[in-house]
Amino acid sequence: MARTLEVIPRMNPSDPLQFYATGYCARSMMIKSTRRLIWILVLLCMMIVSMSNAGRRNTLPLDGCDSLLALTIQPENGTIRLSWYNYPQVSSWIIYRATLFSMADIQIAAVVDDTNTWLESPDYIAAHPKAFYQVAAVWEKGTPGNFLIIEDFERPFAVESYTEQDITPEQWQVYPDGAYNPYGLCLELYGNTWKRERIDSIRISAESIWRVAAKCNVRGECQAFGIADSANELWYALWGTEIRRSGAWCTTYQGWFPLNQWIEADLPVGQDWMARFGYYPAITDLLFANDNDASTGIVRFDDIRDVTQAVSLPPNARFQWRITGYPTPDTMQVTFCSMGCDPDGSLYRTFWSFGDGSASNALHPVHRYHAGQAFRVTLTASDSMGRTDWITQQVADTVAVAGRRMTALFTGDVMLARRYEWDNGPGIIPVNGANAIFQKMRPLIMSVDFAMCNLECPLTLSTEHHPTKLYYFKGRPEYAAALTYAGFDFCALANNHNFDYLSQGMVDTKNTLDTLGLLSTGAGENVDLACQPVFFSKNGLNVGILSFCNRDGSWDNEQPFLAAGPSKPGFAMWDRAHIERTIPAVRPSVDVLIIQVHSGEEYAVLPPALASLGFRSQDEQVQLPVLLPDTSDRALRRYAMDLGADLIINHHPHVIQGLEVYHGKLIAQSMGNFAFDQQLTETFHSMVITFDLSVDERAGDFLVHPIYIDRYIPGVARGELAGAILDYISDLSRPMNTCVVRNPGTEIAAVLLDSVGLFRTGTDYVDTLLLQDRNGFAFSAPFRMRGGGYVARVHAETADSIALRIGKNILWHGNIENEGATPWDLNSNYERYDTTTAFRGQRSIGLNRAGGGTNSVSTTYQYRSPYDRNAQHTMMGWIRGNNAREAQVQFEFYSGRTGNNLQAQQTIQNSFNGVFPWTQVWDSLAVPEYGYFYNVRVVLQAPAGGDEGRAWFDDLALIQWQNWDSQPLSPAFPNDLNYIQVRAPAGTRTAIVSYRREWIDVSDRIEPDDEGHHH
């Protein structure tokens, strides 16, 4: 359907021998001949409804394109030659002629095959002073009524019991009253009945579409239609309270169609069968199910047809252009003429991407460019049925070609609803406006040519929400202006919340984005619209984007399900069938193809102990995030790369997962959140990826920017927090053989598309650690290794009986610095960020309490966090006091993320009194049976009397350890390890450790060149 054309040579409208007409205009043309004046009426692309009934379709006027016409009419040897553009799927052309303008005396002049030109007879020209012509196409398919009846139950037929499922085999009948055809018959199943009908084999192909008429009077457990060959079966669930999760079941329509009325369901049997079984079959059986193990259901079937040749044909996108002036020496004006047509309807939408970052919906636009450059222009044409076609051409002023490069950016999930509107009081949007959500991120987003996000909420005023979803939300349409304020150019709509307010909410969202000039794709009124690509062009580079999702609600039986079908709105399904249909079709038309995906698992499942306590496995009660993508998810993303994608961006898990380089191209396995209102600490850290696009490298020079969502507002993380997020991403990416690295002390990381042979530099360190006896051994306190880079080697230089372990700090805000996050709950006048004293850095948490009382003051994290209970952990920190009483660090264990479910409270080492300098405390954690979540509390009791008591806390860390090892350690590169601990025989007082930190110098990749590009 899609193709790329070279530049069409410019036409010379002054040539008296050439006149051009389009497929949309009906206009009289005067040709001067040596013999006489002849008038010719040309109507192109008139659809032949059937071979015996030719009909005329209305055409649209083509104002402003008089000199850009689609038909060439040339005098030739005393007669005339008609030439016209060819169109796909046309088997032949019929040339009609008449002597009256009304075509009342119309006759067929000729039928031509495999050509788009015809020469009139000189004798006819000589005999007729006036001639009017009409050229019509005979289409290979798309003719209404051109279908094959497979079964309509009007003739005798036989059904068999479906093995092991036909519990009440007699409860079916041929129903004589109330069929799809009111005067015909239909098949009715009214018991726990499954039937099979043998038919003469029917070969299906990739394009095969069957249409089934069905009516459900009483909903059962599963009411479905199926097809089978000798080896496999394919089922389509239409109604039912239960969900079938077998791969042989298609559940797209389940729950969508109403009860008590006949419906038509279009079934893409060809692509569905191929996607599941890998071949195109000869169908020998029809299957019917009315599963009612514990309920009563009634369903009827009728008029099963092969409508492959009757479905709507896609439009044909074509255009011409020419330079129509130079308003200034540096500006050229180009006039575009859409010359497409739709064989079975009227075009209702054209969308132009002009190649310089601007776009238009006009039918025949006029656009101004910088002179002396070349641009890739894409026209997308859509018809009223949602079918689309697109074409790309190069528009050039001279032989000069633009740089054909641009910069781009993508983020994680964006929603503008729920707690943004109300969070125990008016939220951010009613108080500060929606723009406030993006204010911190706007400079980075605006710095690139093209910015993308996943918009995970409908923007609508509709009040009819999805009837069965547990979580649904919406924002108001006016909130979309904040997306343009932020600098976004594209929003992916294929996700599991776009349909929260059903079809109306989805359409309102799309229309709102269209009005603001924001590109979007991934959802639509049918599967063709949902799978439609969008194009963005700038600097002569043409980028195509597709958007898919596979979280359709079927796992939780949230009917109606969310994926689009031929007869149902929703999102474009992320599966083999849909990507095989779309990616190869779009690939030839673009320089770069980007796929936005919504797939994978949210967070993680509950541990068995929590499930036994009655906790629900849902958004607000989870344990550990899923850090690596599922094997099948990875495989499908890689397959999309094999089909032609250049970049895959995945969303949905709400937590960041690693990055994977596959055949030199990037797969972002999960981008996490970007602007979201969740209160789960593992969703707060995220990333934004900037990159370069070019015609040669396609997508490359990927840079990772660390993001922290602070009280629902995203911002760029700084300092050690930035480093912790980036090193965490490096650690997640390494198992997928991908290297994400940064220079020491920097706050941006580079993705190495090829890390083979890259030189690693580094620095060696030696430190002497003090040991103290505990629990039968001598231990060092956890030691934060000096320097920057990634730990490459650790070695104990003393006795062989010494063991080492290395670990990572998972308490990323324990240094109390101002790095873009405010996670500590400072909610009284007795607690503060204190910049007058700090153990390390610029500030600490300061607590104070007046003497003579019995009250205490404490500060905790705002939210509890999950952790890996199977790993060994040490909590540590530094405390300083002045007239302090019982100053201490406490570690609290909870069985739930919220609520009064404290399981244990552990004081870290000791509490301190009086005046004392900065003192380190540390302890291994004793994890209780149901301690699945933790919080950290710093506490000061009021002095018994006298002066005010004060305490300060700094450099808190929760270290997750690897196993003890007596051998030198060489952790994989890169990693997020930064602490070591020594264990020696009791009585040992010191230990010497050496370690090396290494890195790959990527400073040249991070610093942009003069044009803003990275290398």
N, C-alpha and C positions, 0 to 999 in steps of 0.2 A: 504493500500500500504506500509506503513512504519511499522517497528517493531524493537524491540530490542532483540538481541540474547545474550545468555550467552557465556562465553568463550568456544570456540571449543577445545576439548582436542588436545594436540600436537600429531603429527603423527610421527611414527617411520619409516623413509624411508628405513631402513635396513631390515625390515621384508620382507622375500621373498614371503609371501602370499598376500601382499597388494601393489597395484599400484594405482595411482590416476591420473585422467585426467580432464581437465577443459572444460567448455563449449566453449572455444575459440580455442582449439587446435585439430588438426587432426594428430594423431601420431601412429605409429605402436608399439605395446607392445608385448614382448615375455614372454610367460608363460611356465615354465617348468612343465611337467607332467610326470607321470610314464609311460605313453603310447607313447607320441610323442610331437613334437614342434608345437604349434599353434600360428599363428599371428592374432591379433585382431585389427581391426581399429575401433576407437570409435569417433563418431562425435555427440556431445551432442547438444541439444536445436536447432535442425533443425526444422524450422517452416513448418507446413503443410498449404499450401495456401488455399486449400479446401479439403474436404473429398475425392474428386475424383482426385485431382491433387496435389500430394506431390512434393514440390520443395526444393532444397538445397540452403542455404544461405552461403555466404562467411564468413569465420571465421578469427579472428585475431590471429597472433602468440603470444604465451605466453612465451617469453624468460625469463629465470631466475626463473621460477616456476616449474621446473621439479619434485621437490620433494613435491610439494603441488598441488595435482591433484584432480579433482572433481568426479572421478569415481573409485569405488572400484571393482576390478576384483579378484575373489577368486576361486581357485579350490575347488570343493565340490563333493565328492562321484563319482569320475570319469568323472565329467563334469565341467562346470564353471557357476558361478553366477555373473550377472551384477547388480550393484547397483549404483544409481545416485541420485543427489539432486532433490528434488521436487521443483516445481515453482508454484507461485500463478496463478490462473485462468486456470490451465491445467486440462482438463476433462479426458484425457487418454493419454497413451504413445504407440507409435508404435515402435517395435523392428524389424529392417530390418537386413538381413544377405545375404552374398554373398561369393562366393569362389574366386573371383577375386578382386585384389586391386582396380581396376577401378569401382567396384560395378556394372559392366555391366550386371551381372546375378542376380541383386538384387531381393529379394523376402521378403514378410512379414513373419517374424517368429512368431510374436505374437502381440496382442493388449491387454494392461493391463490397468485396471482402479483402481484408489484409492491405488496405490502402486508405489514404486520407486525401485523395485527389480524384477529380473526375472532369472529363472534357465533354462539353455539350456538342451535339451534332451541328455542323454548320448549316445543314438544311433547316433545322428547327429555328435557328437564329434568323435565317433569311426569311422564314415564313411568318414570324411573329414579331410585331413591332414592340410588344411589351412581354416580359417574362418575369415571373416571381418564383423564387426557389425556397425550398425548405429542406434542410438536412437533418435527418433523425438517426439516432443510434439504436441498434438492436442489442440489448444487454444480455449477457450470458446468464445472469441470475438476478434475483430481486424482483421478479414479477409477481404481484399479488395473485394468489390463487394457484401458484405453481408449487404444489406440494404433493406428497405421496401419502395416501391414507394407509397406515400400517394396520390399525384395528379401530373400527367404530362400533363393533358388536351388533351390526345390522344383519350379518350373515351367521350361519351356524359356526360355532367355535367350541373347543374343548379345553377345560382347565384341569390341572392335576394338583394334588396336594404338594405343598412345599415341605420338604423333608424336615421332620422334628418340630416344625412350628405350627402346622395346621391342626390345632387342637380341636376345633369344632368344624370339621371339613364340610358339613352340610349347610353352614350358615352363610350362604351367598346366593345370589339370584341375578338373572337378567331382568333389570327393572324396566318396565314398559312405560312408566309415566314419570316425567320430570328429568329426562336425559338432557345432555348438553344441547342436542338438537331436540326441541320440544316434541317433535313427532317421531323420535327414534327411540333406540334402546341404549342402555348403559349397563355396566357391571357394578353391582352393589355387594359390598362385604359388610356384614353386620355382626359377626361373632369374632372369636379369637381365631382368625382365618388368614392363612397365607396361601396364595395360589400361583401356579406357573402355567403359562400358555405357550405351547410350541408353535413357532411360525417358520415360514420359509426364510432362509438366511438373508440378512440384509447387511451388506458391507458398509461400514462407516469410515469416514476419513477425518482429517483434522478439522474441516469446516462443518462437520455434521451437527445439525441442531434439530432436536425433536421437540415437539410441542404436545403436552398432555393436558387435557381438560379433566378437572377433578372437582369434587364437591364434598365437603365434610359437614355432615349434619350433627354428629356428636363426636367430640374429640376423644380419641382413644390414647393408648400409650405410645403407639407409633403407627402412622398411616403413610404408606410410601409406595412409590412405583420404582421398578427396577428393570434392568436388562442383563442378559447373560449370553455368553458363548459356551463352548464346551469346557472351558477351563476356569473362567472367572465370572464374578457378578459385580454389578455397579448399581447401588441403590440411591434414590433421591427421597429423603424424608420431607414430607409436605406439612403434616400436622403431627401432634403427639406430645404427651407430657414428659416422655422419657427421651434421653439423647443416646444415640448409638455412636460410639467412639471408634469403631473400626475404620480402617483406611478405605474400605469399600463403600462407605456411606458418605454422601454429600448432604450436608445439613443447611445449606445456604438459605433455603426457603422456609425452613421449619419455624412455625410460629408467625410468619409474615402474613399469610393469606387469611382473609376473614372466613367465618363459618357461614353455613347455610346459603352459599351462593357459588355458582360455577366460576372457576378461575382457569386461566391458561398459564401454564408454567413452561417457559422455554428452557430446554436442557441442553447444554453444550456437550453432548455425549462423546464427541470425538476427542476434544481436548481433555475432558475429565478421564476418559478411559486411558489415553496415552500417558497422562501424568501418573496414573496409579500402576499400570501394568506394562507400559513400555511398548505397546504395539496397537495397531488398529484392527479390530476384530470383525468377524462376520456374526452378527447377532442372530441367535436362534431361539431365544426365550424372552417372553415378557413376564415380569414378576409383579405381584400385587400383594400388599400387606395391610392388615388391619389388626395390629397386635393389641390385645386387650386382656392380659393375664389377670388384672385386678380391677378392670372397669369395662364399661360398655362403650363401644364406638361404632359409628356408621360412616362409611366413605364410599363414594361412587367414582368410577373412572369412565371416560369416554374419549372419542376422537383423538387417538394417538397418531400423530402425523410426523413425517419427515418434512420440515419446512426449510431445509437448507437453501433451496432455490427461491424461497419467498421472503426471507428476512431482508431487512433494510440494507441497502448497499451504502457503503461509505461515500462521502463526497469526494470530489477530485480537486485538489488544491493546485492551482497554477497562477502565476502572475508574471507580468512584464513590468519593466521600469525604463525610464529614461530621464536624463538630466534636463530640466526645464528652465535653468537659469543659474546665475551666480549673483545673489543679492549683494554680497560683498566679495572682495578678492579672495577671502579665506573661507567662503561658505558656498556650497553648492546645494541647489534645490532639486530634489528628485521626486518625480510623480510616479506612484505605483498604481497598477491596475490589476485587481483581482479578476482572474479569468476562469475560475473554477466553476464547477456545476455539481449538482446533486442529481443522480439519475432517477431517484424516486421521491423527491421532495424538494424543499427549498432550503438553501443555506440560511441559517439564522444567526451565525456568529463567525466573524473573522477576527483573528488576533495576529498582529504583526509585531515581531521582535526585530527592531531595526539595526541591530548590530553595534549600536553605540550606547547601549544601556537604556534606551527609551523604547516605548511600545505604543500601540494604537489598536482600537477596535473598529476604526473606520473601514468601510468597504474598499474605498480607493483613496488612500491617504496621500498627502504631500508632506515630505519631510526634508529638513535641512541638515546637512552634514558639514564637517570640516572638509575642505577641498583637499585634493591631492592624496586621498587615502582610499582604502578598500574596506568593505564591511560585509559581513555575512548576515543576510536578511532571511528570516524564517516566517512564512505564512502558515498559520494553522487554521483550517476550515472545519467547522462543525455543522452538522445538520440537526434537525429537530428531534431525531431519534438518538442523538448522542454519539453517532459515528463520526470519526474525525480522519483527516488526512493532513499531511504537512509537506512542505517543500522548502528547501534552502537554496538560495542563490547568492553569488557574490556580486555586490554592487561596487563598482570601482570608477573613480574619476580618471586616474591615469594608471600607469603600470606600477606606481608606488603602492606598496602594501603596508598596512599598519602592523605594529609589533605583534599582534595576535596573542596578547598575554593579558591576564587580569589577575587580581588578587581576590580571594574569597575567604569565607569563614562559615563555620557551622557550630551550633550550640546543642544543648540538650532540650528537655521538655519545657514548654512554656504553657502556663495556664493563667487565666485572668479571672478568677472566680473564688468562691468559697471564702477562705479566711482573708483573702485580699479585700473582701467586702465587709466581713463581720468576723471579729476575733475577740469574743468577750467584750464587744463594743465596736464602734465604727472602725473599719480596717483602713489599710493604706490608701485604697482607691477613693473612698468618700472623704477622707481627711486631706490627702495630699495630691490626689489625682493619679491616674494610671501611669503617667510619664515617670513618676517617682520610682517606680519599680526598676526602670532601666537607666536611671540617671548615672549611676556609677559605671555602667558598662557601655554607655553610648560612645565615648571616644574610641574604644577598640572596635566596636561594630561599624562605626562610621568610617573607619580608616581603610576599609576594603571596598572593592568594587561591587561585590555580590555577597550578601549575608543570608543565611538560611537558619530556620528553626523548625521545630515540630510544635504546632499549635494544638494542645491537647485539651481544648474545651470548645464547645460551640459558643458562638456569639449571637444571641437571639433573644427576642422578647417572648418567644413561645412559652407556654406554660404546660404543655403536654409532654411529660418526660417518659423515658423508657419504662415500661410497666414492670420489669422484673429485675433490673440491675440494682445491686446493692449500693454502688457508688455512682452518682450522677451529679453533674454540676454544669453551670453555664455562666457566661459573662454577658454583659450588655454590648450591643454592636458598637457603641461609641468607644469602647475600650480598645478597639483595633487601631485607632489612631496612635496609640502608644507604641505599636509595633513599627509604624513608619517613623515616629520620633526616635526610636532606638536605632533605626537604620536598617531594619530587615527588608529584604527584597522578595523573599520566598517563604511560604509556610506549608509544611507537609500536613495534609489532612487525614492521611490513612492512619488512624489510631483507634483505640477502643473507647474513646470518649466523644468523638465527633458526632456520634449518633445518639448521644444522651438525651437529646430532645427531638429524636426521630428525624424524619425527612425534612420537616419544616426548619428545624434547627440547623441541619446540615446545609440546606439551600440558603438560609439567611446568612450563615457564616461565609459561604462562598461568594454570595452577592456583596457582602460587606467588604471583603478583601478585594474583590474586583473593582469596587467603587474607589478604593484607595490606591489602586494600581499595584497591589501586592499579588505576586504570582502565587498560585497554589495548585495542587493536584493531589490525587489519591482517593477522592470520594466523589460520588455523583449519583444521579437518579437511576443509573443502571451501570452495569459492569464496563461498558464501553466508555462512558464518561469518567468513571473512576480510574480506568487505566490510561486515560489520555495523558500524554507527556506535555510538559511545558518547556519553553525555550527561553533562554536569556542570552543575548549577544552583546558584546562590547569589544572594542578594539579589534574588530574583525574575527573574534573568536565566538563560536556558537556552542552553547552548553545546553544539553537536554537533561531533564529531571523526571524521574518516575518515583512514585510513592506507593508503598504497599504495607499491609498489616496482616498478621495471622491470629491476633487475639480477638476472636469473633464472639466470645461469650459462650461457646458451645461446651467448654469444659465445666462451667458452672451452670449450664442449662439456663442461661439468661435469654429467653426467647422474647421477641424475635432476634435472631442472631444478626451480626453486624456487617457481614460481608455482602457486597453487591452481587447481584446475579443478572442475567439477561432481562428478567422481569421484576427486579427488586433493587431499591437503592441501598447504598452502603459504601464500604471502602473496597479498594482493590486488594484482593487476597494475595498474600505472599505464599505462593506455592509454585511447583514446577510448571503447572499448566499456564499460569498467568505470566510468569517471567519468560517462558519460552515463546509466548505469543507476542510479548511487547519489546523485550530488550533487543532481539535481532532486528526488529522492524525499525526501531529508533536509531540504532547504532550508525547506519550509513549517513544519516542526516546531520550528525553533530561531530564536533571536534572532541568534546568531552561528554561522557554520559555518567551522571550521578544518580545513585539509587538511595532513596530515603526509606528505611524499613522500621516497622514497629513490631518487634518480636522478642522472644525470650521469656524468662520467668522473672516475676517481680520478687525481689528480696530472697527469702528462703522459707522452707517449711518449718513448722515448729518441731522441736525435739519431742520424742515420745513421752518424756516425763511431763512436759507442759500439756500435751494433748490429754494425758490421763487426768490432769487437774481441771480439765474443762475449758481451757483457753481456746479461743477461736483462731484459726489460721487466716488472718485477714490483715489489711493494711496497717491497723493500729497495734497489732500484736504479733510481731515477727521476731526472729532471733538474728541469725547472721545473714548478711547479704550473700548472694551468689556471685562469686568473684570471677569465675570463668564461664564462658558461654557453653551451652549444651552442644554435644557433638553433632547432633542433627541440625541445629541452628547454624553452626559453623559450616557444615557441609553445603547447606543451601546457599549461604552467602558466597562461598567459594564458587559454587556452580553459576551464580549470577555473574561473577567475574569472568568465568570461562565463556559465558554467552556474549560478553562484550562490555560489561560495566567497567568504569575506570575508578570509581570510588563508591564504597558502601558505608552508609551512616546508619547505625542502628539505635533505636530508642526502646523504651518501655520498662526495663528493669528498675529505673529510678536511682540506681547506683552505678557509678562508673565501673566498667570492666576494661580489660586491656585492649591494646591496639595490635592489629595483626597485619603484617606485610605479606601479601600473597602474590607471587609472580610480579613483584615490583610495584604492586598497587595496594592501597590501604583499605582495610576493613576496620572501622571503629565499632567494636563489639557492643558497647553501650556508652552513650554520652552522659548518662545520668540526668539529673535535673538541671535546669537553668533558672527559670523563674517559676517556682512552685511553692505551695504553702504547707508542705508536709512538716511534721514535727519529729521526724526520725533522724537521728544524728548522722547516720551513715549516708543520708541523702544530701547533706549540707555541702560536702566537698564535691567539686565537679571540674569540668574543663571546657575550654573553648579552643578549637583548632583553626588556625589560619593557614592558608596554603596558596600556592600559585597555580594558575591554569595557563597552559600554553598549547599551541598546536602540535609541538614536537613531544614534549614531556607529558602532555595531558594534565594530570594532577600530580603535583610534587611539592617539595620544600615545605613539608608539614611541620608546623610549630605548635606546641602544646602550651596553653596559657592556663595556669591554675586558678580556679574559681572557688569562692566560698559564698554560700547563700546565708547571709546573716539576717536572721529574723525576717525571712521571706525575700530579702533584697539581694540579688547577686552582685558581687564585686570581684575585682582581681585581687587574689591573695598576694601577700607580701612576705618578705623575710623568711623565717624558718617554717612558717605555715606553708608558704609557696613551695619551698623545697620538699616538705613532707608530702604534699599532694603529688608533686611531680615524681618523687622517688617511689611513691605508692603505685603510680601508673607504670613506671618502669618495671617494678616488680611483677605487676599483673601481666605485662606484655611479654616479658622474657619467656614464659612457658610456651608462647606461640611463636618463638624464634624471631622475635622482633625487638629491636634495640631502640629504646627511648632514653636519650641522655641529655645532660646539661653540664655546663661548666661549673666548677665550684663557685658558690655564692650567687649564682644567677637565678632568675625567676622565670625563665622560659626554657623548655626542653625541645629538642629536635627529634623527629622520627627518622631513623636511618633506613632508607629503602633498600640499601645494600651496605651491610656492615662488614663484609668480608675484606680482610686485609687492612682495615683501618688501624692506625697507630694509637696506642694507649700510652699516655704519659701519667706520671704519678709522683707521690712524695712518701718517703718512709719516716716513721715515727717510733720513738722508744719512750716508754713511761714506766715509772716505778709505782706500784700500787701498794697501799697499806692494807693489811689483813687483820681480821679480828675473829676470835673463836665464837662459833655458833653451832649448836646441834652436832657436836663431834667433829667438825671440820673448821678450818680457817678460811673465811671468805673475804674477798674484797667487796667494798660497796660497788654498786653498778657504776661503771665509768663511761662517761660520754667521750668517745674518741675525738681527738683534735682534727682540725683540718677539714677540707671539703673533698668532694669526689665520692667514689663508691669503694667500700671496703673490699680489697682484693686478697689480703692475706693477714692472718693473725697468728702469732707464735709466742709461747711462753719460753723465756730464755733461761729459766732456772730449772729446778729438779724435774725429773721425768714424772714424778707423782702428781704434778700439778695438772689440773684440768681447766679447760676454758669453755665458755659458751658466749655466743654473740646473740644480740637481739635488736628489736626495733621498738621505738617509742610509739605507742598508739594513742597517747594523750597529747594531741597536737597543739593544745592551747595552754600547756602547763608553764610555758616560759612567760606568760602574762604580758607579752608585748602587744603593741598596737599593730596588727598585721592584717586587718580587714575582717576580724571576727570579734564578737562580743558575747561569748558563750556563758560567762560567769553571771550568776543571778545576784547582782549587787542591788538589793532592794530596800536598803535602810541607810540612815545617816551614819551608821557605825561601820560601814564597809566601803572600800573605794579602791580604784587603781591609784597607787601611790607612786609618784615620780620622784620622791625625795630620797628613796633608798631602794636598792635592788641587789640581789646576789649576782646576777648577770643580766646585762641589758639595761633598759631604761626605766623599768617600773616593776612593782610587785603588787600583790593584794595586801592592803593594810586593814587591820581590824582594831577597833578601840572600844573600851567599855569603862564607864565611870566606876570608881572604887566604892565599896560599901554595899554593893548589891549582890544579888544571887543569880542574876540573869546572865546569859551567854549571848554571843553573837557568832554567827557562822555563815559561810558562803559555800554554795554548791554550784555545780553545773545546772543550767536551765533545764536540760533533759537528760534522762538516763540513756545509757548506750549498751549495746550488746558486745560480747567479747567471746573469744574462743575458749571455752571451759576446759578443753582437752590440752591446752598448752600451759606451760609454767609461766607465771607472771610475778613481777616484783613491782611494788609501789614505792616510789621514793620522792623526796622533796627537800627543800631547805627552809628553815624557820629561824627567825630572829625575834627577840623579845625585849621589852622594856616595861618592868613592873607587871609582867605577864603572869597569868594564872591558867594552868592547864592548856597552854597553847599546843595544838596537835593537828595532825593530818589524819583523817578517818577515811576508810574505804567501806562503802556500803553495798551490800548485795541485795538484789530484789528479784522476785519471781516474775514480775510483770513490768512492762514499760511505764505504766502509770498505776496509780492506786496505792493503797496502804498495805503493801505486801513485803515489807522489809524482812529479809531472811537472816541477816547477820550484819554486824558493824565491827570492823577491825581497826583498832588504833595502830597506826604505823609506828612501830618501835616504842616510842615513849611520848608522854606529854611533858611540857617544859614550863618552869616557873621562874619569875624574877627577871633579872637582866642577863642576857646571853647573846653572843654574836651569832652570825649565820652558822647554823648547825645542820648537818645532813642527817635525815632519817630515812630508813628503808626497811622493808620487810617483804618476805615472800607471802603470797596470798594463800589463805586457807579457804578454799571455795566450798560453800555449803551445797547440799544436794540440789536445791532449787534456786540457786543464785545465778540466774540467766542474764541479768542486767546489772549495771553498776552505776554508782555515782561517787564523786569525790567531794569530801567536805573538809574545809579548814575551819577550826573552832578556837575561840578564846572565851574563857570564863571571866566574869567581873572579879577584880581583886576584892579580898575580904574587907579592905578599908584603905583609906589614904588616897594616894594619887590615882589618876587614870591609868589603866593597863593598856598596853599596845603590843601587837604582834604583826609580823610580816611574813609572807609566804611567797616563795619563788621557785622556779625551775622544778616544778612538779613533773613527774614522768611515770607512765605505766608501761613497763617494758615486757614485751612478749618474747620469750627466749626460745632459741633452738636447743637441741640436746647438748649435754656436756660431752666434751671430747678431749682426750689427752694428746691427740695429734694436732699438728699445725692445721689451721682452718683456711680453706680457699673457697669462699662463697662464690656463687655464680654471679657474673657481671651482666648488667648492672643490678643493684639491689637497694633496699631501703633499710639496711642494718646500720646502727650507729652506736650501740652500747656493747661493752664486754664486761665479763665478770670472771674472777679467778677463784678456784677452789683448791685448797692445799691441805696437807695433814695438819691437825690441830697443833698450835704452837708456832706455826710459821707466821712471820710478821711482815714480810715484804715479798713481792713478786715483780719481776721485770717482764714486761710484755712489749713486743714489737709488732707493728702493723703497717700496712701499706694501703694508701688510698689512690685509686686510679680514675682516669676519665678520658674521654675522647674530646678533643678540642672542636667544638661546633660553633665557635664565635662567628665564623664567616657565614654560617647558615642563618644565624639569628639576626645579624645586623643587615638591614635592607640596603640595596644599592640606591643610586640617585633617583631611580624611577619607582622606588618602593617595593621592589621585588627581592626575594631571597634566593640564595644560591647554595 
